[in-house]
Amino acid sequence: MIGYMTASTAAEKWNISHRRVITLCQENRIPNVTMLGNMWVIPSDAIKPIDGRTLRYEKKIPAKPFIKWAGGKGQLLPIIREFYPKELGVSIKRYCEPMVGAGAVLFDILNNYEMEEIYICDTNVQLINLYRVIQNNVEKLIGLLSQYETTHLNKSDEERKEYYYQQREKYNTEIQNSGDNNSVVRAGLFIYLNKTCFNGLYRVNKKGLYNVPMGSYKNPKICDEDNLKRVSKLLQRVTVFEGDYSTIKDLVDENTFVYFDPPYRPLTRTAEFTSYNAEDFNDTEQVRLSEFIKSISLAKVMASNSDPKNTDENDNFFDDLYLGLNINRVSANRAINSKGDNRGKISELLICNY
């Protein structure tokens, strides 16, 4: 009589991710695999299929952002590339991204340019911890994420909801006691919550506690093992540190490209979301950033932001703030408030000092 095992058991036995086992089942790569209710069951004597993904093929796959992030630049990246300084990768060999977020531009540069020095920072302590864990301890992180994924996917909708809020509470407990001893746990919970929360938001209250509700995802990809390994490899070339963007001032020179992606100035009251950390990035902060950008004019600098003229053609806030710099208006798909029917083509700003 043939015995059977679950996909979770097979993942542990074959030392691959739960998601990879599910994919193998869906592609009929495992003989005599079958569905029992909503679960895959696999013959207990089944042999791990040969992985057809060659190393050569893997090398062609670029690393990509490993988290969702409000205002992420994935969609706008083809346009942003057009505005890179022409000296990038030639005379410009140093790159700084001091408000890194999900790092869409960072990974585009890492994937496509040979840079001698790369620096990233952010004021979000837990985000920087995540970058460092991926950089230095990716295998432990993958192991933890695989556990979260297996547990989450094997639960009913109601059980997932309960599990999510348990993990959110645990995360808030851990971040109040941040240290080297719980860095991997904090990083794993950060990604788990990011992949399962509402719209991938990272929002905290005035006490610095994460408060985003659960999202509605049928099959969230919590453990993207292959991409995390690619990211880890590229991050070996990067200096990662926590801090305000002003800490990069001594790093920039005429051979440096700096990209700023601050929390956008809200176009409408209902669109307002600037609380990535406990403190809001308000107009006073936008002014402070503009003054800093002007102070590092030796470097090639690009900054993104919203275009107030989408909702008020007489609003010259950024035009006045960055007078004398090149203010480029580019087309992007964004929502100007929380209602889905208000999503469409709007313009955003790419402000350059070159």
C-alpha positions as CSV (number, residue, x, y, z in Angstrom):
1,M,0.0,0.0,0.0
2,I,1.4,3.4,-1.1
3,G,1.7,6.0,1.7
4,Y,1.4,9.7,1.1
5,M,2.9,12.9,2.4
6,T,1.8,16.5,2.4
7,A,3.5,19.2,0.4
8,S,4.9,20.6,3.6
9,T,6.5,17.3,4.4
10,A,7.9,17.0,0.9
11,A,9.4,20.5,1.2
12,E,11.2,19.6,4.4
13,K,12.3,16.2,3.0
14,W,13.7,17.6,-0.3
15,N,15.0,20.9,1.3
16,I,13.1,23.2,-1.0
17,S,10.3,25.7,-0.3
18,H,6.7,24.8,0.2
19,R,5.8,27.0,-2.8
20,R,8.3,25.1,-5.0
21,V,6.6,21.8,-4.1
22,I,3.2,23.3,-5.0
23,T,4.5,24.4,-8.3
24,L,6.0,21.0,-9.1
25,C,2.6,19.4,-8.3
26,Q,0.7,21.9,-10.5
27,E,3.2,21.2,-13.4
28,N,2.6,17.5,-13.0
29,R,6.3,17.0,-12.3
30,I,5.7,14.5,-9.5
31,P,4.3,11.1,-10.6
32,N,1.0,10.0,-9.0
33,V,0.5,13.3,-7.2
34,T,-3.2,14.0,-6.5
35,M,-5.5,16.5,-4.8
36,L,-7.3,15.6,-1.5
37,G,-9.8,18.4,-0.9
38,N,-7.7,21.6,-1.3
39,M,-4.4,19.9,-0.5
40,W,-1.8,18.2,-2.6
41,V,-0.8,14.7,-1.5
42,I,2.4,13.1,-2.8
43,P,3.5,9.5,-2.7
44,S,5.8,9.1,0.3
45,D,8.4,7.3,-1.9
46,A,8.4,10.1,-4.6
47,I,11.8,11.3,-5.7
48,K,12.6,15.0,-5.8
49,P,12.3,16.1,-9.5
50,I,15.4,17.4,-11.2
51,D,15.4,21.2,-11.1
52,G,15.4,22.3,-14.8
53,R,16.3,25.8,-13.8
54,T,20.0,26.0,-14.7
55,L,22.5,28.3,-13.1
56,R,23.0,30.0,-16.4
57,Y,19.3,30.8,-16.5
58,E,19.3,32.0,-12.9
59,K,22.1,34.5,-13.7
60,K,19.9,36.1,-16.3
61,I,17.1,36.8,-13.8
62,P,17.6,40.2,-12.2
63,A,17.1,40.8,-8.5
64,K,14.0,42.8,-7.7
65,P,12.6,44.5,-4.6
66,F,11.7,41.9,-1.9
67,I,8.9,43.9,-0.3
68,K,5.9,46.0,-1.4
69,W,6.2,49.6,-0.6
70,A,3.8,52.6,-0.8
71,G,5.0,54.7,-3.8
72,G,7.4,52.0,-5.0
73,K,9.0,52.8,-8.3
74,G,8.6,49.5,-10.2
75,Q,6.1,50.8,-12.7
76,L,7.9,54.1,-13.2
77,L,11.4,52.5,-13.6
78,P,11.5,52.5,-17.4
79,I,11.0,56.3,-17.4
80,I,13.4,56.9,-14.5
81,R,16.1,55.1,-16.4
82,E,15.8,57.7,-19.2
83,F,16.8,60.4,-16.7
84,Y,19.9,58.7,-15.2
85,P,23.0,60.9,-15.7
86,K,24.8,59.8,-18.9
87,E,28.1,59.4,-17.0
88,L,26.5,56.6,-14.8
89,G,28.8,53.6,-14.8
90,V,31.5,55.6,-16.6
91,S,32.9,58.5,-14.6
92,I,30.2,58.2,-12.0
93,K,31.1,55.1,-10.0
94,R,29.4,55.9,-6.6
95,Y,25.7,55.6,-5.9
96,C,23.7,56.8,-2.9
97,E,20.1,56.1,-2.1
98,P,19.4,57.7,1.3
99,M,15.6,57.0,1.5
100,V,15.8,53.6,0.1
101,G,12.4,52.0,0.8
102,A,11.9,49.0,-1.4
103,G,14.9,50.0,-3.6
104,A,13.5,49.6,-7.1
105,V,16.1,52.1,-8.5
106,L,18.8,50.5,-6.3
107,F,18.3,47.1,-7.7
108,D,18.1,48.5,-11.3
109,I,21.5,50.0,-10.8
110,L,23.0,46.9,-9.1
111,N,21.7,44.7,-11.9
112,N,22.9,46.9,-14.8
113,Y,25.9,49.0,-13.7
114,E,29.4,48.2,-12.3
115,M,29.7,50.7,-9.4
116,E,32.7,50.9,-7.1
117,E,30.7,52.1,-4.1
118,I,27.0,52.0,-3.2
119,Y,25.5,53.4,0.0
120,I,21.9,53.1,1.2
121,C,20.2,54.3,4.3
122,D,16.7,54.9,5.8
123,T,15.3,56.2,9.0
124,N,13.1,53.1,9.3
125,V,15.1,51.0,11.7
126,Q,13.2,47.8,10.9
127,L,13.6,48.2,7.2
128,I,17.4,48.7,7.5
129,N,17.5,45.6,9.8
130,L,15.8,43.7,7.0
131,Y,18.4,44.7,4.4
132,R,21.2,43.7,6.8
133,V,19.7,40.3,7.5
134,I,19.3,39.6,3.8
135,Q,22.8,40.8,3.3
136,N,24.4,38.7,6.1
137,N,22.0,36.0,7.2
138,V,19.7,35.1,4.2
139,E,19.6,31.4,4.8
140,K,18.2,31.7,8.3
141,L,15.7,34.2,7.0
142,I,14.6,31.9,4.2
143,G,14.1,29.1,6.7
144,L,11.9,31.3,8.9
145,L,9.9,32.6,5.9
146,S,9.3,29.1,4.7
147,Q,7.8,28.2,8.0
148,Y,5.5,31.3,7.9
149,E,4.4,30.5,4.4
150,T,3.6,26.9,5.1
151,T,1.7,27.7,8.3
152,H,-0.2,30.6,6.6
153,L,-1.1,28.7,3.4
154,N,-2.4,25.6,5.3
155,K,-4.9,27.6,7.3
156,S,-8.5,28.5,6.5
157,D,-9.4,32.2,5.9
158,E,-10.5,32.7,9.4
159,E,-7.5,30.9,10.8
160,R,-5.2,33.1,8.6
161,K,-6.8,36.2,10.1
162,E,-6.2,35.0,13.6
163,Y,-2.6,34.0,12.7
164,Y,-1.9,37.4,11.0
165,Y,-2.9,39.4,14.1
166,Q,-0.9,37.1,16.3
167,Q,2.2,37.7,14.2
168,R,1.5,41.5,14.1
169,E,1.4,41.5,17.9
170,K,4.6,39.5,18.1
171,Y,6.3,41.9,15.7
172,N,5.4,44.9,17.8
173,T,6.7,43.1,20.9
174,E,10.0,42.3,19.1
175,I,10.6,45.8,17.7
176,Q,10.2,47.2,21.2
177,N,13.1,45.0,22.2
178,S,15.3,45.3,19.1
179,G,18.7,43.8,19.2
180,D,21.1,41.4,17.5
181,N,19.5,38.5,19.2
182,N,16.1,39.0,17.4
183,S,17.2,40.6,14.1
184,V,16.2,37.6,12.0
185,V,12.9,37.2,13.7
186,R,12.1,40.9,13.2
187,A,13.1,40.6,9.5
188,G,11.0,37.5,9.0
189,L,7.9,39.1,10.6
190,F,8.5,42.3,8.6
191,I,8.3,40.3,5.3
192,Y,5.4,38.1,6.5
193,L,3.3,41.1,7.4
194,N,4.3,43.0,4.3
195,K,3.2,40.1,2.0
196,T,-0.1,39.5,3.9
197,C,-1.2,43.0,5.0
198,F,-3.5,45.5,3.3
199,N,-1.9,46.8,0.1
200,G,1.6,46.1,1.4
201,L,1.6,49.2,3.6
202,Y,4.1,49.9,6.3
203,R,2.4,52.2,8.7
204,V,3.0,52.8,12.4
205,N,1.2,54.8,15.0
206,K,2.7,57.6,17.2
207,K,4.2,54.9,19.5
208,G,6.0,53.4,16.6
209,L,3.8,50.2,16.5
210,Y,2.8,48.6,13.3
211,N,-1.0,48.9,12.8
212,V,-1.9,47.8,9.2
213,P,-4.9,45.4,9.0
214,M,-4.7,42.1,7.1
215,G,-5.2,42.1,3.4
216,S,-7.1,39.7,1.2
217,Y,-4.7,37.4,-0.7
218,K,-5.5,33.9,-1.7
219,N,-1.9,32.7,-2.2
220,P,0.6,35.3,-1.1
221,K,4.2,34.6,-1.9
222,I,5.8,35.0,1.5
223,C,9.1,33.2,0.8
224,D,10.6,34.1,-2.5
225,E,13.7,32.0,-2.0
226,D,15.4,32.6,-5.3
227,N,15.0,36.3,-5.4
228,L,16.2,36.7,-1.8
229,K,19.4,34.8,-2.7
230,R,19.9,37.1,-5.7
231,V,19.3,40.1,-3.6
232,S,21.7,38.9,-0.9
233,K,24.4,38.4,-3.5
234,L,24.1,41.9,-4.8
235,L,23.9,43.5,-1.4
236,Q,27.4,42.3,-0.7
237,R,28.5,45.3,-2.8
238,V,26.4,47.7,-0.7
239,T,27.1,49.6,2.5
240,V,23.9,49.7,4.5
241,F,23.3,52.1,7.4
242,E,20.5,53.6,9.4
243,G,20.0,57.3,9.5
244,D,18.5,60.5,8.1
245,Y,19.4,61.3,4.5
246,S,21.7,64.2,5.6
247,T,24.2,61.6,6.9
248,I,25.3,61.0,3.3
249,K,26.7,64.5,2.9
250,D,30.3,63.6,3.4
251,L,30.0,60.7,0.9
252,V,29.1,62.6,-2.2
253,D,31.4,64.2,-4.7
254,E,31.4,65.0,-8.4
255,N,31.5,61.3,-9.3
256,T,28.4,60.4,-7.2
257,F,24.8,59.9,-8.3
258,V,22.2,60.4,-5.5
259,Y,18.5,59.4,-5.8
260,F,15.9,60.6,-3.4
261,D,12.5,59.0,-3.1
262,P,10.8,60.7,-0.1
263,P,7.2,60.2,1.0
264,Y,5.2,62.0,-1.6
265,R,3.4,65.3,-0.7
266,P,-0.3,64.2,-0.7
267,L,-2.4,65.5,-3.7
268,T,-5.6,65.3,-1.7
269,R,-6.5,64.9,2.0
270,T,-7.8,61.4,1.4
271,A,-4.6,60.4,-0.3
272,E,-2.5,61.5,2.6
273,F,0.0,58.8,3.7
274,T,3.3,59.9,5.0
275,S,3.7,57.8,8.2
276,Y,6.3,55.3,7.2
277,N,7.7,56.1,10.7
278,A,6.1,57.7,13.7
279,E,6.9,61.2,12.4
280,D,5.1,62.7,9.4
281,F,7.0,63.9,6.3
282,N,5.1,67.2,6.0
283,D,5.8,70.4,4.0
284,T,8.4,71.5,6.4
285,E,10.3,68.3,5.8
286,Q,9.9,68.8,2.0
287,V,11.5,72.2,2.3
288,R,14.4,70.7,4.4
289,L,15.0,68.1,1.8
290,S,15.1,70.6,-1.0
291,E,17.7,72.7,0.9
292,F,19.8,69.6,1.4
293,I,19.6,68.6,-2.3
294,K,20.8,72.1,-3.2
295,S,23.7,71.8,-0.7
296,I,25.1,68.7,-2.5
297,S,25.1,70.3,-5.9
298,L,28.6,68.8,-6.6
299,A,26.9,65.4,-7.1
300,K,24.4,64.4,-9.8
301,V,21.0,64.4,-7.9
302,M,17.6,63.1,-8.9
303,A,14.5,63.3,-6.7
304,S,10.9,62.0,-7.2
305,N,7.7,63.6,-5.9
306,S,4.1,64.1,-6.6
307,D,2.9,66.8,-9.0
308,P,0.5,69.2,-7.2
309,K,-0.8,70.4,-10.5
310,N,-2.7,67.2,-11.0
311,T,-5.3,68.6,-8.6
312,D,-4.6,72.3,-8.6
313,E,-2.9,73.9,-11.6
314,N,-2.0,76.9,-9.5
315,D,-0.1,75.0,-6.9
316,N,3.6,75.9,-7.5
317,F,4.9,74.3,-4.3
318,F,7.7,72.3,-6.0
319,D,8.2,74.6,-8.9
320,D,9.1,77.3,-6.4
321,L,11.0,75.0,-4.1
322,Y,13.3,73.7,-6.8
323,L,13.5,76.8,-8.9
324,G,16.7,76.6,-11.0
325,L,16.7,72.8,-11.2
326,N,15.2,70.8,-14.0
327,I,11.7,69.8,-13.1
328,N,10.5,67.0,-15.4
329,R,6.8,66.0,-15.4
330,V,6.4,62.3,-16.3
331,S,3.3,60.1,-16.7
332,A,2.5,57.5,-14.1
333,N,-0.3,55.2,-13.0
334,R,-1.3,56.2,-9.5
335,A,-4.4,56.6,-7.4
336,I,-5.0,60.2,-6.2
337,N,-7.1,59.0,-3.3
338,S,-8.2,55.7,-1.7
339,K,-11.0,55.0,-4.2
340,G,-10.0,52.6,-7.0
341,D,-12.1,54.5,-9.6
342,N,-9.8,57.5,-9.2
343,R,-6.7,55.5,-10.4
344,G,-5.3,56.6,-13.7
345,K,-2.6,58.4,-15.6
346,I,-1.3,61.4,-13.6
347,S,2.0,63.2,-13.7
348,E,4.8,62.9,-11.2
349,L,8.0,64.9,-10.8
350,L,11.6,63.9,-11.5
351,I,13.7,66.8,-10.3
352,C,17.3,66.8,-11.4
353,N,20.2,69.2,-10.9
354,Y,21.8,68.2,-14.2
